[in-house]
Structure formats: C-alpha cells, structure tokens
C-alpha cells in the first residue's frame, strides 16, 4: 500500500483504489490509526454487478418452482431478493475493499476485507480477539469536519 496519504491506484477489479486514513476504536482502548482502501466503481461496473446478482437470483428461482410447498416461499423470495440485491449493488459507488491497521485492544495487525458500501462509521471484527471495532474517519480538515 502506498501509505495513508489518500493515493489513487488503478485496479483490475472494476475501479480505482483510494486509501483513506481512518481510526479504529473499541470501548476501553485508545483509538489506533488505520487505512481504509476504497474501490470507486464506475456505472458500467455497477450495472454489471447488479445484472449478475439479478440473473443468479432468478436462475435459483426456476428450480424452486418444482419443490412442493417450498415454492410458495422460495420463488417470490428469490425474485424479490434479486431485485433488492440488484438495487443495492447499483447504488454501491464506493466499496470498502480493505481495512489495514492495528487492533487497539489486542495490538495484532488487522487486515480485514469487510466489503459492502463505504460508509463511516462502520463496524469491523478483529480476527484475533473477536472484538467489534468501529472504523471512523480521521479529522483531516482544520475546521473539524469529519470525512465520510
């Protein structure tokens, strides 16, 4: 990684990667600095992911038609779930690809890949001590307005 300076790099997986300085905090320990790697997704990338999710959900709905009694729940669930999944993926313009830092509780190096839409504050779990860490933006502006 290029450091916490907010560098932008191209990525082969559908967008540019940006490093954002963040802090990791947990109750009872002082916050630790970290870096969040954010993937910016283009409209075509988002459309492709949304279409793929919709197609997979609807393909799973087809064989569910032949399951007695279960098809009353599974088919509508897959059809509606596919639409919801596609809408979520279409709205995801920034993805939290990775969080790198040190756990403020146990001190072990943290390299989490939470995925999902980039919004702060965000919860991440330490794989070593199993504590839920809160990822928050670093106050980078002199006026005191947090990033997010």
PyMOL CGO cylinders between C-alpha atoms (Angstrom):
from pymol import cmd
from pymol.cgo import CYLINDER

trace = [
    CYLINDER, 0.00, 0.00, 0.00, 1.13, 3.49, -0.72, 0.3, 1, 1, 1, 1, 1, 1,
    CYLINDER, 1.13, 3.49, -0.72, 0.57, 4.87, 2.79, 0.3, 1, 1, 1, 1, 1, 1,
    CYLINDER, 0.57, 4.87, 2.79, -2.21, 6.86, 4.34, 0.3, 1, 1, 1, 1, 1, 1,
    CYLINDER, -2.21, 6.86, 4.34, -1.93, 9.87, 2.08, 0.3, 1, 1, 1, 1, 1, 1,
    CYLINDER, -1.93, 9.87, 2.08, -5.05, 9.12, 0.06, 0.3, 1, 1, 1, 1, 1, 1,
    CYLINDER, -5.05, 9.12, 0.06, -3.25, 7.78, -3.02, 0.3, 1, 1, 1, 1, 1, 1,
    CYLINDER, -3.25, 7.78, -3.02, -5.25, 6.59, -6.02, 0.3, 1, 1, 1, 1, 1, 1,
    CYLINDER, -5.25, 6.59, -6.02, -4.24, 3.49, -7.98, 0.3, 1, 1, 1, 1, 1, 1,
    CYLINDER, -4.24, 3.49, -7.98, -5.91, 1.69, -10.86, 0.3, 1, 1, 1, 1, 1, 1,
    CYLINDER, -5.91, 1.69, -10.86, -7.41, -1.71, -10.12, 0.3, 1, 1, 1, 1, 1, 1,
    CYLINDER, -7.41, -1.71, -10.12, -8.25, -4.61, -12.42, 0.3, 1, 1, 1, 1, 1, 1,
    CYLINDER, -8.25, -4.61, -12.42, -11.38, -5.46, -10.41, 0.3, 1, 1, 1, 1, 1, 1,
    CYLINDER, -11.38, -5.46, -10.41, -13.67, -2.65, -11.50, 0.3, 1, 1, 1, 1, 1, 1,
    CYLINDER, -13.67, -2.65, -11.50, -12.38, 0.72, -10.32, 0.3, 1, 1, 1, 1, 1, 1,
    CYLINDER, -12.38, 0.72, -10.32, -9.67, 2.85, -8.80, 0.3, 1, 1, 1, 1, 1, 1,
    CYLINDER, -9.67, 2.85, -8.80, -8.45, 2.14, -5.29, 0.3, 1, 1, 1, 1, 1, 1,
    CYLINDER, -8.45, 2.14, -5.29, -8.13, 5.05, -2.86, 0.3, 1, 1, 1, 1, 1, 1,
    CYLINDER, -8.13, 5.05, -2.86, -6.52, 4.88, 0.56, 0.3, 1, 1, 1, 1, 1, 1,
    CYLINDER, -6.52, 4.88, 0.56, -8.38, 6.86, 3.22, 0.3, 1, 1, 1, 1, 1, 1,
    CYLINDER, -8.38, 6.86, 3.22, -6.92, 7.48, 6.70, 0.3, 1, 1, 1, 1, 1, 1,
    CYLINDER, -6.92, 7.48, 6.70, -9.29, 6.22, 9.41, 0.3, 1, 1, 1, 1, 1, 1,
    CYLINDER, -9.29, 6.22, 9.41, -9.16, 5.31, 13.11, 0.3, 1, 1, 1, 1, 1, 1,
    CYLINDER, -9.16, 5.31, 13.11, -10.07, 2.02, 14.77, 0.3, 1, 1, 1, 1, 1, 1,
    CYLINDER, -10.07, 2.02, 14.77, -11.69, 2.30, 18.17, 0.3, 1, 1, 1, 1, 1, 1,
    CYLINDER, -11.69, 2.30, 18.17, -13.16, -0.07, 20.73, 0.3, 1, 1, 1, 1, 1, 1,
    CYLINDER, -13.16, -0.07, 20.73, -14.52, 0.56, 24.21, 0.3, 1, 1, 1, 1, 1, 1,
    CYLINDER, -14.52, 0.56, 24.21, -11.79, 0.61, 26.81, 0.3, 1, 1, 1, 1, 1, 1,
    CYLINDER, -11.79, 0.61, 26.81, -8.82, 1.24, 24.49, 0.3, 1, 1, 1, 1, 1, 1,
    CYLINDER, -8.82, 1.24, 24.49, -7.37, 4.31, 22.84, 0.3, 1, 1, 1, 1, 1, 1,
    CYLINDER, -7.37, 4.31, 22.84, -8.09, 4.67, 19.09, 0.3, 1, 1, 1, 1, 1, 1,
    CYLINDER, -8.09, 4.67, 19.09, -5.46, 3.39, 16.65, 0.3, 1, 1, 1, 1, 1, 1,
    CYLINDER, -5.46, 3.39, 16.65, -4.71, 4.85, 13.19, 0.3, 1, 1, 1, 1, 1, 1,
    CYLINDER, -4.71, 4.85, 13.19, -5.54, 2.70, 10.18, 0.3, 1, 1, 1, 1, 1, 1,
    CYLINDER, -5.54, 2.70, 10.18, -6.05, 2.89, 6.42, 0.3, 1, 1, 1, 1, 1, 1,
    CYLINDER, -6.05, 2.89, 6.42, -9.27, 2.05, 4.58, 0.3, 1, 1, 1, 1, 1, 1,
    CYLINDER, -9.27, 2.05, 4.58, -8.86, 1.02, 0.95, 0.3, 1, 1, 1, 1, 1, 1,
    CYLINDER, -8.86, 1.02, 0.95, -11.90, 2.17, -1.03, 0.3, 1, 1, 1, 1, 1, 1,
    CYLINDER, -11.90, 2.17, -1.03, -12.76, 0.96, -4.55, 0.3, 1, 1, 1, 1, 1, 1,
    CYLINDER, -12.76, 0.96, -4.55, -14.57, 3.50, -6.72, 0.3, 1, 1, 1, 1, 1, 1,
    CYLINDER, -14.57, 3.50, -6.72, -16.96, 1.74, -9.11, 0.3, 1, 1, 1, 1, 1, 1,
    CYLINDER, -16.96, 1.74, -9.11, -17.98, 3.09, -12.49, 0.3, 1, 1, 1, 1, 1, 1,
    CYLINDER, -17.98, 3.09, -12.49, -21.56, 2.95, -13.73, 0.3, 1, 1, 1, 1, 1, 1,
    CYLINDER, -21.56, 2.95, -13.73, -20.77, 0.06, -16.08, 0.3, 1, 1, 1, 1, 1, 1,
    CYLINDER, -20.77, 0.06, -16.08, -19.17, -1.91, -13.26, 0.3, 1, 1, 1, 1, 1, 1,
    CYLINDER, -19.17, -1.91, -13.26, -22.19, -1.32, -11.03, 0.3, 1, 1, 1, 1, 1, 1,
    CYLINDER, -22.19, -1.32, -11.03, -24.60, -2.29, -13.83, 0.3, 1, 1, 1, 1, 1, 1,
    CYLINDER, -24.60, -2.29, -13.83, -22.66, -5.49, -14.46, 0.3, 1, 1, 1, 1, 1, 1,
    CYLINDER, -22.66, -5.49, -14.46, -22.66, -6.47, -10.78, 0.3, 1, 1, 1, 1, 1, 1,
    CYLINDER, -22.66, -6.47, -10.78, -26.36, -5.64, -10.43, 0.3, 1, 1, 1, 1, 1, 1,
    CYLINDER, -26.36, -5.64, -10.43, -27.27, -7.65, -13.53, 0.3, 1, 1, 1, 1, 1, 1,
    CYLINDER, -27.27, -7.65, -13.53, -25.20, -10.62, -12.37, 0.3, 1, 1, 1, 1, 1, 1,
    CYLINDER, -25.20, -10.62, -12.37, -26.88, -10.64, -8.96, 0.3, 1, 1, 1, 1, 1, 1,
    CYLINDER, -26.88, -10.64, -8.96, -30.34, -10.39, -10.51, 0.3, 1, 1, 1, 1, 1, 1,
    CYLINDER, -30.34, -10.39, -10.51, -29.67, -13.18, -13.02, 0.3, 1, 1, 1, 1, 1, 1,
    CYLINDER, -29.67, -13.18, -13.02, -28.27, -15.54, -10.37, 0.3, 1, 1, 1, 1, 1, 1,
    CYLINDER, -28.27, -15.54, -10.37, -31.22, -14.96, -8.02, 0.3, 1, 1, 1, 1, 1, 1,
    CYLINDER, -31.22, -14.96, -8.02, -33.73, -15.52, -10.82, 0.3, 1, 1, 1, 1, 1, 1,
    CYLINDER, -33.73, -15.52, -10.82, -31.91, -18.64, -12.01, 0.3, 1, 1, 1, 1, 1, 1,
    CYLINDER, -31.91, -18.64, -12.01, -32.17, -20.01, -8.47, 0.3, 1, 1, 1, 1, 1, 1,
    CYLINDER, -32.17, -20.01, -8.47, -35.91, -19.26, -8.50, 0.3, 1, 1, 1, 1, 1, 1,
    CYLINDER, -35.91, -19.26, -8.50, -36.52, -21.50, -11.53, 0.3, 1, 1, 1, 1, 1, 1,
    CYLINDER, -36.52, -21.50, -11.53, -35.67, -24.89, -9.95, 0.3, 1, 1, 1, 1, 1, 1,
    CYLINDER, -35.67, -24.89, -9.95, -37.51, -23.83, -6.78, 0.3, 1, 1, 1, 1, 1, 1,
    CYLINDER, -37.51, -23.83, -6.78, -40.75, -23.95, -8.79, 0.3, 1, 1, 1, 1, 1, 1,
    CYLINDER, -40.75, -23.95, -8.79, -40.55, -27.75, -8.72, 0.3, 1, 1, 1, 1, 1, 1,
    CYLINDER, -40.55, -27.75, -8.72, -40.24, -28.07, -4.92, 0.3, 1, 1, 1, 1, 1, 1,
    CYLINDER, -40.24, -28.07, -4.92, -43.65, -28.85, -3.41, 0.3, 1, 1, 1, 1, 1, 1,
    CYLINDER, -43.65, -28.85, -3.41, -44.87, -26.36, -0.81, 0.3, 1, 1, 1, 1, 1, 1,
    CYLINDER, -44.87, -26.36, -0.81, -41.46, -24.63, -0.57, 0.3, 1, 1, 1, 1, 1, 1,
    CYLINDER, -41.46, -24.63, -0.57, -42.02, -22.93, -3.92, 0.3, 1, 1, 1, 1, 1, 1,
    CYLINDER, -42.02, -22.93, -3.92, -44.63, -20.68, -2.28, 0.3, 1, 1, 1, 1, 1, 1,
    CYLINDER, -44.63, -20.68, -2.28, -41.82, -19.06, -0.28, 0.3, 1, 1, 1, 1, 1, 1,
    CYLINDER, -41.82, -19.06, -0.28, -38.67, -19.65, -2.35, 0.3, 1, 1, 1, 1, 1, 1,
    CYLINDER, -38.67, -19.65, -2.35, -39.80, -18.36, -5.75, 0.3, 1, 1, 1, 1, 1, 1,
    CYLINDER, -39.80, -18.36, -5.75, -41.13, -14.99, -4.52, 0.3, 1, 1, 1, 1, 1, 1,
    CYLINDER, -41.13, -14.99, -4.52, -38.17, -14.74, -2.16, 0.3, 1, 1, 1, 1, 1, 1,
    CYLINDER, -38.17, -14.74, -2.16, -35.62, -15.22, -4.96, 0.3, 1, 1, 1, 1, 1, 1,
    CYLINDER, -35.62, -15.22, -4.96, -37.49, -12.91, -7.35, 0.3, 1, 1, 1, 1, 1, 1,
    CYLINDER, -37.49, -12.91, -7.35, -37.86, -10.07, -4.84, 0.3, 1, 1, 1, 1, 1, 1,
    CYLINDER, -37.86, -10.07, -4.84, -34.43, -10.74, -3.30, 0.3, 1, 1, 1, 1, 1, 1,
    CYLINDER, -34.43, -10.74, -3.30, -32.81, -10.49, -6.74, 0.3, 1, 1, 1, 1, 1, 1,
    CYLINDER, -32.81, -10.49, -6.74, -34.37, -7.09, -7.33, 0.3, 1, 1, 1, 1, 1, 1,
    CYLINDER, -34.37, -7.09, -7.33, -33.28, -5.85, -3.88, 0.3, 1, 1, 1, 1, 1, 1,
    CYLINDER, -33.28, -5.85, -3.88, -29.74, -7.18, -4.40, 0.3, 1, 1, 1, 1, 1, 1,
    CYLINDER, -29.74, -7.18, -4.40, -29.53, -5.52, -7.82, 0.3, 1, 1, 1, 1, 1, 1,
    CYLINDER, -29.53, -5.52, -7.82, -30.70, -2.20, -6.37, 0.3, 1, 1, 1, 1, 1, 1,
    CYLINDER, -30.70, -2.20, -6.37, -28.11, -2.38, -3.59, 0.3, 1, 1, 1, 1, 1, 1,
    CYLINDER, -28.11, -2.38, -3.59, -25.29, -3.18, -5.99, 0.3, 1, 1, 1, 1, 1, 1,
    CYLINDER, -25.29, -3.18, -5.99, -26.38, -0.40, -8.34, 0.3, 1, 1, 1, 1, 1, 1,
    CYLINDER, -26.38, -0.40, -8.34, -26.18, 2.16, -5.50, 0.3, 1, 1, 1, 1, 1, 1,
    CYLINDER, -26.18, 2.16, -5.50, -22.73, 0.96, -4.34, 0.3, 1, 1, 1, 1, 1, 1,
    CYLINDER, -22.73, 0.96, -4.34, -20.49, 3.58, -5.98, 0.3, 1, 1, 1, 1, 1, 1,
    CYLINDER, -20.49, 3.58, -5.98, -17.74, 3.15, -3.36, 0.3, 1, 1, 1, 1, 1, 1,
    CYLINDER, -17.74, 3.15, -3.36, -16.84, -0.22, -1.85, 0.3, 1, 1, 1, 1, 1, 1,
    CYLINDER, -16.84, -0.22, -1.85, -14.87, -0.72, 1.34, 0.3, 1, 1, 1, 1, 1, 1,
    CYLINDER, -14.87, -0.72, 1.34, -12.32, -3.19, -0.03, 0.3, 1, 1, 1, 1, 1, 1,
    CYLINDER, -12.32, -3.19, -0.03, -9.94, -3.47, 2.93, 0.3, 1, 1, 1, 1, 1, 1,
    CYLINDER, -9.94, -3.47, 2.93, -9.10, -2.05, 6.35, 0.3, 1, 1, 1, 1, 1, 1,
    CYLINDER, -9.10, -2.05, 6.35, -5.45, -2.22, 7.42, 0.3, 1, 1, 1, 1, 1, 1,
    CYLINDER, -5.45, -2.22, 7.42, -4.18, -1.22, 10.84, 0.3, 1, 1, 1, 1, 1, 1,
    CYLINDER, -4.18, -1.22, 10.84, -3.62, -2.46, 14.38, 0.3, 1, 1, 1, 1, 1, 1,
    CYLINDER, -3.62, -2.46, 14.38, -6.34, -3.63, 16.75, 0.3, 1, 1, 1, 1, 1, 1,
    CYLINDER, -6.34, -3.63, 16.75, -6.49, -1.12, 19.60, 0.3, 1, 1, 1, 1, 1, 1,
    CYLINDER, -6.49, -1.12, 19.60, -7.48, -3.87, 22.06, 0.3, 1, 1, 1, 1, 1, 1,
    CYLINDER, -7.48, -3.87, 22.06, -5.00, -6.71, 21.38, 0.3, 1, 1, 1, 1, 1, 1,
    CYLINDER, -5.00, -6.71, 21.38, -2.34, -4.93, 19.29, 0.3, 1, 1, 1, 1, 1, 1,
    CYLINDER, -2.34, -4.93, 19.29, -2.34, -7.52, 16.48, 0.3, 1, 1, 1, 1, 1, 1,
    CYLINDER, -2.34, -7.52, 16.48, -2.06, -6.35, 12.86, 0.3, 1, 1, 1, 1, 1, 1,
    CYLINDER, -2.06, -6.35, 12.86, -5.51, -6.17, 11.30, 0.3, 1, 1, 1, 1, 1, 1,
    CYLINDER, -5.51, -6.17, 11.30, -6.16, -6.82, 7.61, 0.3, 1, 1, 1, 1, 1, 1,
    CYLINDER, -6.16, -6.82, 7.61, -9.93, -7.06, 7.21, 0.3, 1, 1, 1, 1, 1, 1,
    CYLINDER, -9.93, -7.06, 7.21, -11.90, -7.26, 3.97, 0.3, 1, 1, 1, 1, 1, 1,
    CYLINDER, -11.90, -7.26, 3.97, -15.41, -6.26, 5.04, 0.3, 1, 1, 1, 1, 1, 1,
    CYLINDER, -15.41, -6.26, 5.04, -16.81, -5.38, 1.60, 0.3, 1, 1, 1, 1, 1, 1,
    CYLINDER, -16.81, -5.38, 1.60, -20.07, -3.55, 1.10, 0.3, 1, 1, 1, 1, 1, 1,
    CYLINDER, -20.07, -3.55, 1.10, -20.81, 0.11, 0.61, 0.3, 1, 1, 1, 1, 1, 1,
    CYLINDER, -20.81, 0.11, 0.61, -18.26, 2.57, 2.02, 0.3, 1, 1, 1, 1, 1, 1,
    CYLINDER, -18.26, 2.57, 2.02, -19.93, 4.49, 4.83, 0.3, 1, 1, 1, 1, 1, 1,
    CYLINDER, -19.93, 4.49, 4.83, -18.45, 5.63, 8.11, 0.3, 1, 1, 1, 1, 1, 1,
    CYLINDER, -18.45, 5.63, 8.11, -18.74, 4.83, 10.95, 0.3, 1, 1, 1, 1, 1, 1,
    CYLINDER, -18.74, 4.83, 10.95, -18.54, 1.14, 10.19, 0.3, 1, 1, 1, 1, 1, 1,
    CYLINDER, -18.54, 1.14, 10.19, -18.06, -1.98, 12.31, 0.3, 1, 1, 1, 1, 1, 1,
    CYLINDER, -18.06, -1.98, 12.31, -15.21, -4.44, 11.65, 0.3, 1, 1, 1, 1, 1, 1,
    CYLINDER, -15.21, -4.44, 11.65, -14.32, -7.50, 13.68, 0.3, 1, 1, 1, 1, 1, 1,
    CYLINDER, -14.32, -7.50, 13.68, -10.78, -8.28, 14.83, 0.3, 1, 1, 1, 1, 1, 1,
    CYLINDER, -10.78, -8.28, 14.83, -9.97, -11.84, 13.79, 0.3, 1, 1, 1, 1, 1, 1,
    CYLINDER, -9.97, -11.84, 13.79, -7.66, -12.33, 16.77, 0.3, 1, 1, 1, 1, 1, 1,
    CYLINDER, -7.66, -12.33, 16.77, -9.58, -11.04, 19.83, 0.3, 1, 1, 1, 1, 1, 1,
    CYLINDER, -9.58, -11.04, 19.83, -13.09, -11.12, 18.21, 0.3, 1, 1, 1, 1, 1, 1,
    CYLINDER, -13.09, -11.12, 18.21, -13.90, -7.58, 19.36, 0.3, 1, 1, 1, 1, 1, 1,
    CYLINDER, -13.90, -7.58, 19.36, -16.08, -5.37, 17.20, 0.3, 1, 1, 1, 1, 1, 1,
    CYLINDER, -16.08, -5.37, 17.20, -14.02, -2.33, 16.16, 0.3, 1, 1, 1, 1, 1, 1,
    CYLINDER, -14.02, -2.33, 16.16, -15.53, 0.93, 14.96, 0.3, 1, 1, 1, 1, 1, 1,
    CYLINDER, -15.53, 0.93, 14.96, -13.96, 2.45, 11.85, 0.3, 1, 1, 1, 1, 1, 1,
    CYLINDER, -13.96, 2.45, 11.85, -14.32, 6.24, 11.85, 0.3, 1, 1, 1, 1, 1, 1,
    CYLINDER, -14.32, 6.24, 11.85, -12.93, 8.99, 9.65, 0.3, 1, 1, 1, 1, 1, 1,
    CYLINDER, -12.93, 8.99, 9.65, -9.84, 10.92, 10.62, 0.3, 1, 1, 1, 1, 1, 1,
    CYLINDER, -9.84, 10.92, 10.62, -10.48, 14.61, 11.23, 0.3, 1, 1, 1, 1, 1, 1,
    CYLINDER, -10.48, 14.61, 11.23, -8.30, 15.93, 8.38, 0.3, 1, 1, 1, 1, 1, 1,
    CYLINDER, -8.30, 15.93, 8.38, -9.74, 19.41, 7.95, 0.3, 1, 1, 1, 1, 1, 1,
    CYLINDER, -9.74, 19.41, 7.95, -8.74, 22.35, 10.20, 0.3, 1, 1, 1, 1, 1, 1,
    CYLINDER, -8.74, 22.35, 10.20, -12.42, 23.20, 10.73, 0.3, 1, 1, 1, 1, 1, 1,
    CYLINDER, -12.42, 23.20, 10.73, -13.09, 19.85, 12.39, 0.3, 1, 1, 1, 1, 1, 1,
    CYLINDER, -13.09, 19.85, 12.39, -15.49, 18.31, 9.88, 0.3, 1, 1, 1, 1, 1, 1,
    CYLINDER, -15.49, 18.31, 9.88, -15.04, 14.52, 9.60, 0.3, 1, 1, 1, 1, 1, 1,
    CYLINDER, -15.04, 14.52, 9.60, -14.75, 12.74, 6.29, 0.3, 1, 1, 1, 1, 1, 1,
    CYLINDER, -14.75, 12.74, 6.29, -17.39, 10.31, 5.01, 0.3, 1, 1, 1, 1, 1, 1,
]
cmd.load_cgo(trace, "trace")
